[in-house]
Amino acid sequence: MKKRIYIILYFLSFWIKGGVELFAQDTIPIQSDYYKEAVNFYSKIWHNPALRFSYPFRKTHEASFSWFQEENTAYHVQEGKAKDVFCFDSHALVRKKKQLYYGSAGYRYLMREGQKWNTLADVARLQPYIIADTIGGKMYRENYSFSGGYARNHGRLRWGLYSSYESATTYRKTDPRPKNETYDLNVRVGGAVAISSRYVLGGSGDFAKYQQLQNLTIVRDVGSAALFFMRGLGVTEHHFSTVLNSHRHSSSMYKEKRYGGSIQLIPFSGNGFFGHFSYSQVDFRLLSTRNYEKISTFDKQLFDCSAGRSFLLYNKVHAVKLIASYHNVEGLEYNYTHADELLSISPKYYLKKYAAGLSISGEGWERPKLRSLWEATVEYRKNKKEYFGIADAPLNKEAYDCLYVSLTKNVQVPFRRSIFLCKLKAGCRYNYARKLKAGALAAPTALETLVVPVHDFLTKNYISALLLLRYDYRLTEKYRIYTSVVGSYRAYESIGHQKAYEAKLGLAF
């Protein structure tokens, strides 16, 4: 623990020292929040590190402390009903004539309450193959993250590299006591070439590797706990599910590898057509560390594309974009005899996700000492998740078709030594077709004590709102201090709500 803290402090002290020397005096840090939606509008294009030369910011450097709290009455019990997060983040970007440097470092301490039927970290990423117990409780997590990128411009040709690394420890202080060690490594390589006087064509490849090692123990001599290996939508695996005590512990490992590539089109400068197409292949495995037997695996194919155009309308920059995506997941179960001999491999779990939508953004009418941006999005989403039982008969199912609509408005007001920003975002989801059936047992021999996690809210309609207020004050020509608060609320049809708050204090130079 101490070694990690020393490393991050040394890295940040070196980085901040360099930032003071490199950064220009005209940096306006509040623009990162003001233009956030505009940047996200082209977010898939920025995945190519060679195209970061088209990023709207020239030089930024910030370090901040923040506190985040979430309280929910509509929630997935495996993810918990409330959490508190304390964060330290720092990031920088320096662009010269032919070179670009950028990076970030951060630390997070998280406490999650009300978590049941789960002993893991990153549960949303590992679903449906969750290792669960009947006790639950408060989970703690410490997270360290680093990232860095470099790009170079050779006239018509550009190339870039990017890498990020994240490690975390997640644990519980009550029996059974899981300790989850995770790491997540991402590497991207990209290139781009000018195909005309107006456009740049880019291509990139990426590789990612994720691993989570779990050790579950019982400390009390008289303690015991039932352990369930869940296979999706309320079904458990009976060969590895067991009862733990002080003399018997459990160890498991999750491994994930992702390979992908994408192509992008973007204007050199100014307005024009833009777009991207990407494909990723994910290979996932859950292993028993007892003898590295495969328990469950899934293969995932991800397709994502967008196409749009930016243009001037009444001397204001506007943009319109079409988006589409398709995700396909097939899960395999590995069945063993009592002698740990592989008996069969069966495709049992299926997930298909479709999405298509339209986004429009633009600059608002400028008034004295006031600027504004807006964005509107309409998106159709279709999710279908199934678990098949004996003879490939559908057993449990979760499916919904929905329409998602959102509208965002940013207003920025400058003063003599400061700037104020207000952002308001409203959204809603309407499900016009939905079905949820979970908890049917795969076979009479399955564990009858299983309680199905409640997740009705996944197929419910909702309305949401978010408000951000940020104030930046210029201390000197080099340094600015800022504070921001964010509040969000989401109300679900007939079953409850989700609400969150964040407060941040930062320094920019």
Sequence and secondary structure as in RCSB ss.txt:
>XXXX:A:sequence
MKKRIYIILYFLSFWIKGGVELFAQDTIPIQSDYYKEAVNFYSKIWHNPALRFSYPFRKTHEASFSWFQEENTAY
HVQEGKAKDVFCFDSHALVRKKKQLYYGSAGYRYLMREGQKWNTLADVARLQPYIIADTIGGKMYRENYSFSGGY
ARNHGRLRWGLYSSYESATTYRKTDPRPKNETYDLNVRVGGAVAISSRYVLGGSGDFAKYQQLQNLTIVRDVGSA
ALFFMRGLGVTEHHFSTVLNSHRHSSSMYKEKRYGGSIQLIPFSGNGFFGHFSYSQVDFRLLSTRNYEKISTFDK
QLFDCSAGRSFLLYNKVHAVKLIASYHNVEGLEYNYTHADELLSISPKYYLKKYAAGLSISGEGWERPKLRSLWE
ATVEYRKNKKEYFGIADAPLNKEAYDCLYVSLTKNVQVPFRRSIFLCKLKAGCRYNYARKLKAGALAAPTALETL
VVPVHDFLTKNYISALLLLRYDYRLTEKYRIYTSVVGSYRAYESIGHQKAYEAKLGLAF
>XXXX:A:secstr
 HHHHHHHHHHHHHHHHHHHHH  TT  TTHHHHTHHHHHHTHHHHTSGGGGGG S SEEEEEEEEEEEEEESS 
 TTT SEEEEEEEEEEEEEE SSEEEEEEEEEEEEEEEEE S   SSHHHHTT  EEES  EEEEEEEEEEEEEE
EEEETTEEEEEEEEEEEEEEEESSSSEEEEEEEEEEEEEEEEEE SSSEEEEEEEEEEEEEEEEEEE  STT EE
EEEEEEETTEEEEEEEEEEETTB EEEEEEEEEEEEEEEEEESSSSEEEEEEEEEEEEEEEEETTTTEEEEEEEE
EEEEEEEEEEEEETTEEEEEEEEEEEEEEEEEEEEE TTS EEEEEEEEEEEEEEEEEEEEEE   BTTBEEEEE
EEEEEEEEEEEEE GGG EEEEEEEEEEEEEEEEEEEEE SSEEEEEEEEEEEEEEEEEEEE    SSTTS TT 
     GGGGS EEEEEEEEEEEEE SSS EEEEEEEEEEEEETTTEEEEEEEEEEEEE 
